Amino acid sequence: MSAESPAADYSGAEKQRLSETRSIDYIPLRERHGHPFSQFTLWFGGNLQITAIVTGALAVVLGGDVVWSLMGLLVGQIVGAGIMSLHAIQGPRLGLPQMITSRMQFGVFGAVIPLVLVCIMYVGFSASGTVLAGQALAKLINVSNAAGMILFSAIIVVIAVLGYRVIHKLGKVASVIGVLAFTYLFITLLTTHDLSAVWGNQHFTIANFLLAVSLSSSWQIAFCPYVSDYSRYLPANVSAKKLFCSVFFGTVLGTQASMTLGVIVAAIAGKAFSGNEVGYIVGLGSTATMAMVIYFAICFGKITFTTLNAYGSFMSLTTIVSGFRQQTSLSRGGRILFVVLMVTVACIIALISEPAFLKSFTHFLLFLLAFFVPWSAISLTDFYLITKGKVDVPALSQPNGRYGRWNLAGIVVYFLGVLVQLPFIDNPLHHGSLTWIFAGNDVSWIIGWFVTALLWLVASRWDGRGKLERSVYPLE
């Protein structure tokens, strides 16, 4: 083992292969590379895509007006992206994927609890992306929607297997394609539609405003369980401020642009939008050629975003299995097997759920907050206020080590964080008994985050992990 400083020299970093060889293992300093700006292009380009458009449209589809929906969405972006960007800093500081660090708070086996939920989330997002991208790809190459979804899934498998470097390269290309496509769509909207009535129809209600806030904040918080997966190769002493700003502005600008387009299009389209999201967006193209270009842009944008989810699900599944098998890495064959498994499950769900996509996705996205807000609160509170970023990396794979098999303190606080939200959730999947206190508005995620953070500050005093003077890393 080595107790080296994270700021050690990494100038001799070896050139990486295009295909990633590491999985959940620690990234040695000699292999660190890159610049924080790569995080901007990844999250900016990854969010300029159709699912974000549809999510923003929900604020209007479910009763909001344009002006206050956009304001609520922006507030939610800022709050959620702030939390997400704090998680991104954990990547280079720890040199580890996001979810394996949960073993610090939950134990080597106990971390399976949030990991299983994370896998479900990734599969859900991958399925939703496959539905929309499959529809676009089907139109582009003139096949059935089912064939489009299957072909799209095959593409995702290849890219997720290749891994980190290819995903970042895709993010850069997606940023360029996304900017061009969105510029065209916004210009088309402004020049072919009279938006004065849309802007003038303002009817503020606190319920619709908070719905918009929840939509965008949940979108950003849903990235938290894997955001540091894409920053862990950066130099260990990279500027926290630059990294935070790169992730924050990338994800806020990309997502707000997409959701703004969705809000305006939904307001103009009315009932014609729901159930025909891809078709309506593409219909903004003035010619058949432009329609094909937009179909291509939708497909490409979804490749980046869905690959993030496929890669994240593979990493989470690997973390679950490796915890019980006490492994620190995964073979090439195992990597391919896990990626194929997770993408296949997502594709099957997409094929089955396509007709009810919009409604079911809305409920799914909002209900996710109850399970990931407590995890996020525990992770960030532990990293910034308790352990101060110090980790015993070898112990993360040792059930009898510093972090143990099950950390009851972390597990209990996590479930309390979930339970404290239940009375305040207003969702078709669960209607809390105390939502009347806030006039029927769902503020459960705000309550859950702060209550969980406070509980963990208290409970961590008795969790038995001990204090580290400095991080412990594997011998390089």
C-alpha positions in Angstrom: 0.0 0.0 0.0 1.0 3.6 -0.5 0.0 6.7 1.5 1.1 9.0 -1.3 -0.3 12.5 -1.7 -3.0 12.9 -4.4 -1.0 15.9 -5.6 2.0 13.7 -6.6 3.6 14.1 -10.0 1.6 12.7 -12.8 3.6 14.3 -15.7 4.7 10.9 -16.9 1.2 9.7 -17.5 1.2 7.0 -20.2 -0.8 7.3 -23.4 -4.1 5.6 -23.1 -5.5 3.1 -25.5 -8.8 4.0 -27.3 -10.4 1.1 -25.6 -10.5 1.5 -21.8 -8.8 -1.3 -19.8 -9.9 -0.3 -16.3 -13.3 -0.6 -14.7 -13.9 0.0 -11.0 -10.2 -0.1 -9.9 -8.2 3.0 -8.7 -6.7 5.1 -11.5 -3.0 5.5 -10.8 -1.5 9.0 -11.0 0.7 8.0 -14.0 -2.5 7.4 -16.0 -4.2 10.6 -15.2 -4.8 13.0 -18.1 -7.1 15.5 -19.6 -8.5 19.0 -18.8 -11.6 20.1 -16.9 -13.0 21.6 -20.2 -13.6 18.0 -21.4 -16.3 17.9 -18.6 -18.0 20.9 -20.1 -18.3 19.4 -23.6 -19.4 16.0 -22.2 -22.3 17.4 -20.2 -23.2 20.2 -22.6 -23.3 17.9 -25.6 -24.9 15.0 -23.6 -27.8 17.2 -22.5 -28.6 18.7 -26.0 -30.9 15.8 -26.8 -34.5 14.7 -27.2 -35.2 13.3 -23.7 -34.3 16.6 -22.1 -36.6 18.3 -24.6 -39.4 16.0 -23.6 -38.7 16.5 -19.9 -38.9 20.2 -20.2 -42.1 19.9 -22.2 -43.7 18.1 -19.3 -43.8 21.4 -17.3 -46.3 22.7 -19.9 -48.0 19.4 -20.7 -48.8 19.1 -17.0 -50.4 22.6 -16.7 -47.7 25.2 -16.5 -47.2 28.3 -18.6 -44.1 29.1 -20.6 -42.5 31.9 -18.6 -42.9 30.4 -15.1 -42.0 27.0 -16.4 -38.7 28.3 -17.7 -38.0 30.1 -14.5 -38.8 27.0 -12.4 -36.7 24.8 -14.7 -33.7 27.2 -14.4 -34.0 27.2 -10.6 -34.0 23.5 -10.5 -31.0 23.3 -12.9 -28.9 25.5 -10.6 -29.8 23.6 -7.4 -29.4 20.1 -9.0 -26.3 20.9 -11.0 -24.6 22.4 -7.9 -25.0 19.1 -6.1 -23.9 17.2 -9.2 -20.8 19.3 -9.7 -19.7 18.7 -6.1 -19.9 15.0 -6.8 -17.7 15.5 -9.9 -14.8 16.8 -7.8 -14.8 13.4 -6.0 -13.6 11.7 -9.2 -10.0 13.1 -9.5 -9.5 13.5 -5.7 -10.3 9.8 -5.1 -9.4 8.3 -8.5 -12.4 6.0 -8.2 -15.8 5.5 -9.9 -18.7 7.2 -8.0 -20.6 4.3 -6.6 -17.7 2.2 -5.3 -17.0 5.1 -2.9 -20.4 4.3 -1.3 -18.6 1.4 0.5 -17.0 4.0 2.7 -20.4 4.9 4.1 -22.4 1.7 3.7 -19.8 -1.1 4.0 -18.4 -3.4 1.2 -21.6 -5.4 1.1 -24.0 -2.7 2.4 -23.2 -0.5 -0.7 -25.3 -3.0 -2.7 -28.4 -1.3 -1.4 -28.0 2.1 -3.2 -26.3 0.3 -6.1 -29.3 -1.9 -6.9 -31.4 1.2 -7.1 -28.9 3.0 -9.2 -28.9 0.1 -11.7 -32.7 0.3 -11.9 -32.3 4.1 -12.6 -29.8 3.6 -15.3 -31.8 0.9 -17.0 -34.9 3.2 -16.9 -33.1 6.1 -18.4 -31.5 3.8 -21.0 -34.9 2.5 -21.9 -36.4 5.9 -22.3 -33.6 7.0 -24.5 -33.9 3.9 -26.6 -37.6 4.6 -27.2 -36.9 8.1 -28.6 -33.7 7.3 -30.4 -35.2 4.1 -31.8 -38.1 6.2 -33.3 -35.7 8.6 -34.9 -33.4 5.9 -36.2 -36.3 4.0 -37.7 -37.4 7.1 -39.7 -33.8 7.8 -40.7 -33.2 4.3 -42.2 -36.8 3.4 -43.0 -37.3 0.5 -40.6 -39.8 -0.3 -37.9 -39.5 1.4 -34.5 -38.6 -2.0 -32.9 -35.8 -2.5 -35.4 -34.6 1.0 -34.8 -34.5 0.4 -31.0 -32.6 -2.9 -31.4 -30.0 -1.3 -33.8 -29.6 1.7 -31.5 -29.0 -0.7 -28.5 -26.3 -2.5 -30.5 -24.5 0.8 -31.2 -24.6 1.6 -27.4 -23.1 -1.8 -26.5 -20.0 -1.1 -28.8 -19.4 2.4 -27.4 -19.9 1.4 -23.7 -17.5 -1.5 -24.1 -14.8 0.9 -25.6 -15.3 3.2 -22.5 -14.1 6.4 -21.1 -12.0 8.0 -23.9 -14.5 7.2 -26.7 -17.4 8.6 -24.6 -15.5 11.9 -24.1 -14.8 12.1 -27.8 -18.4 11.6 -28.5 -19.3 14.4 -26.1 -17.2 16.8 -28.1 -18.8 15.8 -31.4 -22.2 15.9 -29.8 -21.6 19.4 -28.6 -21.0 20.6 -32.2 -23.9 18.7 -33.7 -26.2 19.8 -30.9 -25.4 23.5 -31.2 -26.0 23.4 -35.0 -29.3 21.4 -34.7 -30.6 23.5 -31.8 -29.7 26.8 -33.4 -31.7 25.7 -36.5 -34.7 24.6 -34.4 -34.8 27.8 -32.4 -34.5 30.0 -35.6 -37.3 28.0 -37.2 -39.6 28.5 -34.2 -38.9 32.2 -34.1 -39.4 32.7 -37.8 -42.4 30.5 -38.5 -44.5 30.9 -35.3 -46.0 33.9 -33.6 -44.9 33.4 -30.0 -46.5 36.5 -28.5 -49.6 34.6 -27.4 -47.4 31.9 -25.8 -45.3 34.5 -23.8 -48.4 36.5 -22.9 -50.3 33.5 -21.4 -48.9 33.7 -17.9 -50.7 31.9 -15.0 -48.4 31.4 -12.1 -49.2 28.8 -9.5 -46.8 27.6 -6.9 -47.7 23.9 -7.7 -46.7 24.2 -11.4 -43.6 26.2 -10.5 -42.4 23.6 -8.0 -43.1 20.9 -10.5 -40.8 22.5 -13.0 -38.1 22.9 -10.3 -38.5 19.2 -9.4 -38.3 18.1 -13.0 -35.0 19.8 -13.7 -33.4 19.2 -10.3 -34.3 15.5 -10.5 -32.8 15.4 -14.0 -29.5 16.8 -12.6 -29.4 14.8 -9.4 -30.0 11.6 -11.4 -26.5 12.2 -12.8 -24.9 12.2 -9.4 -24.3 8.4 -9.0 -22.0 8.4 -12.1 -20.7 12.0 -12.7 -17.3 11.2 -11.2 -17.0 8.1 -13.4 -16.2 10.6 -16.1 -13.8 12.8 -14.1 -11.8 10.2 -12.3 -9.0 10.1 -15.0 -8.3 13.8 -14.5 -5.0 14.8 -12.6 -5.5 14.4 -8.9 -4.6 18.0 -8.2 -6.9 19.5 -10.9 -8.5 22.8 -9.8 -11.7 22.1 -7.9 -13.1 25.5 -9.0 -12.4 24.8 -12.7 -13.8 21.3 -12.5 -16.9 22.5 -10.7 -17.6 25.3 -13.2 -16.9 23.0 -16.2 -19.5 20.5 -15.1 -21.9 23.0 -13.7 -22.1 25.3 -16.7 -22.0 22.4 -19.2 -24.9 20.6 -17.7 -27.0 23.8 -16.9 -26.6 25.4 -20.4 -27.1 22.1 -22.3 -30.1 21.0 -20.3 -31.8 24.5 -20.1 -31.4 24.9 -23.8 -33.1 21.5 -24.4 -35.9 22.1 -21.9 -36.5 25.6 -23.2 -37.1 24.2 -26.6 -39.4 21.6 -25.1 -41.4 24.2 -23.2 -41.9 26.4 -26.3 -42.7 23.5 -28.6 -45.2 21.9 -26.2 -46.9 25.3 -25.7 -47.3 25.8 -29.5 -48.3 22.2 -30.2 -50.7 21.6 -27.4 -52.2 18.0 -27.4 -50.4 17.2 -30.7 -47.1 16.9 -28.9 -47.8 14.1 -26.4 -47.2 10.7 -28.0 -45.6 12.2 -31.0 -42.6 14.0 -29.5 -39.9 13.0 -32.0 -42.3 13.4 -35.0 -43.3 16.9 -33.9 -39.7 18.1 -33.4 -38.6 16.7 -36.7 -41.7 18.3 -38.3 -40.0 21.7 -37.6 -37.7 20.9 -40.5 -38.9 22.9 -43.5 -37.7 20.2 -46.1 -37.4 16.5 -46.2 -33.6 16.9 -46.2 -33.7 19.0 -43.0 -36.0 16.5 -41.4 -33.5 13.7 -42.0 -30.7 15.9 -40.6 -32.8 16.5 -37.5 -33.4 12.7 -37.2 -29.7 12.2 -37.4 -29.0 14.9 -34.7 -31.6 13.2 -32.4 -30.0 9.8 -32.9 -26.5 11.2 -32.3 -27.5 13.1 -29.2 -29.1 10.1 -27.7 -26.0 7.9 -28.4 -24.0 10.1 -26.0 -26.6 10.3 -23.3 -27.7 6.6 -23.5 -24.0 5.5 -23.5 -23.5 7.4 -20.2 -26.3 5.4 -18.7 -25.1 2.1 -20.2 -21.6 2.7 -18.9 -22.9 3.7 -15.5 -25.1 0.6 -15.2 -22.1 -1.6 -16.2 -20.0 0.1 -13.5 -22.7 -0.3 -10.9 -23.3 -3.9 -11.7 -19.5 -4.6 -11.6 -19.3 -2.9 -8.2 -22.1 -5.1 -6.8 -20.5 -8.3 -8.1 -17.0 -7.4 -7.2 -18.0 -6.5 -3.6 -19.1 -10.1 -2.9 -16.2 -11.7 -4.9 -13.6 -9.3 -3.4 -12.4 -8.2 -6.8 -10.7 -4.9 -7.7 -11.1 -5.1 -11.4 -13.0 -6.9 -14.2 -11.8 -8.9 -17.2 -12.5 -7.8 -20.8 -14.9 -10.7 -21.2 -16.7 -9.8 -18.0 -17.0 -6.1 -19.2 -18.6 -7.1 -22.5 -21.0 -9.5 -20.7 -22.2 -6.9 -18.2 -22.6 -4.2 -20.8 -24.6 -6.5 -23.1 -26.8 -7.7 -20.1 -27.7 -4.2 -19.0 -28.3 -2.8 -22.5 -30.4 -5.8 -23.4 -32.7 -5.4 -20.3 -33.1 -1.7 -21.2 -34.0 -2.5 -24.8 -36.6 -5.1 -23.8 -38.2 -2.5 -21.4 -38.2 0.0 -24.3 -39.9 -2.4 -26.7 -42.6 -3.2 -24.1 -43.3 0.3 -22.7 -43.1 2.4 -25.9 -46.9 3.3 -26.1 -47.0 4.6 -22.5 -43.5 6.2 -22.5 -44.2 9.9 -21.7 -46.5 9.2 -18.7 -44.5 6.4 -17.1 -41.2 8.3 -17.6 -42.6 11.3 -15.8 -43.6 9.3 -12.8 -40.3 7.4 -12.8 -38.1 10.5 -13.0 -39.8 12.3 -10.1 -40.0 9.3 -7.9 -36.3 8.7 -8.3 -35.6 11.7 -6.1 -36.7 9.9 -2.9 -34.0 7.3 -3.3 -31.0 9.3 -4.6 -31.3 12.4 -2.5 -30.4 10.6 0.7 -27.5 8.8 -1.0 -26.2 12.1 -2.3 -26.5 13.9 1.0 -24.6 11.1 2.8 -21.8 11.0 0.1 -21.2 14.7 0.0 -21.4 15.3 3.7 -19.0 12.5 4.3 -16.5 13.6 1.7 -16.5 17.3 2.4 -17.2 17.5 6.2 -16.2 14.2 7.8 -13.5 12.2 6.0 -12.3 15.4 4.2 -11.7 13.3 1.0 -9.4 10.7 2.7 -10.0 7.1 1.6 -8.4 3.7 2.2 -8.7 2.4 -1.3 -7.5 -1.2 -0.6 -10.1 -1.5 2.2 -12.9 -0.8 -0.3 -12.5 -4.4 -1.5 -11.9 -6.0 2.0 -15.1 -7.0 3.8 -13.0 -7.5 7.0 -11.2 -4.2 6.5 -11.7 -0.6 7.7 -15.2 -0.2 6.1 -16.5 -3.6 7.1 -19.3 -5.7 5.4 -22.3 -3.6 6.5 -22.1 -0.1 8.0 -25.3 0.0 9.9 -25.0 3.7 10.7 -24.9 4.5 7.0 -27.7 2.1 6.1 -30.0 3.3 8.8 -29.5 6.9 8.0 -30.1 6.2 4.3 -33.5 4.5 4.9 -34.4 7.3 7.4 -33.6 9.7 4.6 -36.0 7.9 2.3 -38.7 7.5 4.9 -38.7 11.1 5.9 -39.6 12.1 2.4 -42.5 9.7 1.9 -45.2 11.8 3.7 -44.3 14.8 1.5 -44.2 13.1 -1.9 -47.0 13.9 -4.4 -46.6 11.4 -7.2 -49.0 8.9 -8.9 -46.7 6.2 -7.6 -47.0 7.5 -4.0 -49.2 10.2 -2.5 -47.9 11.4 0.9 -50.2 12.1 3.8 -48.6 15.5 4.6 -48.5 17.1 1.2 -51.4 19.4 2.3 -49.0 21.3 4.5 -47.4 22.7 1.4 -50.7 23.1 -0.5 -50.1 19.8 -2.3 -46.7 20.7 -3.6 -43.9 18.1 -3.6 -40.9 19.4 -1.6 -39.8 16.0 -0.3 -36.4 16.1 -2.0 -35.4 19.3 -0.2 -36.5 17.9 3.2 -34.8 14.6 2.5 -31.4 16.1 1.5 -31.0 18.3 4.6 -32.4 15.9 7.1 -30.2 13.1 5.8 -27.1 15.3 5.9 -27.8 16.3 9.5 -28.4 12.7 10.5 -25.2 11.5 8.9 -23.2 14.3 10.7 -24.4 12.9 14.0 -24.4 9.1 13.2 -20.9 9.1 11.6 -19.4 9.6 15.1 -20.3 6.1 15.9 -19.8 4.3 12.6 -16.5 2.6 13.6 -14.4 3.5 10.5 -11.8 5.5 12.4 -10.1 8.6 11.1 -7.4 8.7 8.4 -4.6 11.2 8.5 -4.1 10.7 4.8 -5.4 8.5 2.0 -4.1 5.0 1.5 -3.6 3.9 -2.2 -2.6 0.6 -3.8 1.1 0.2 -4.7 1.6 1.4 -8.3 
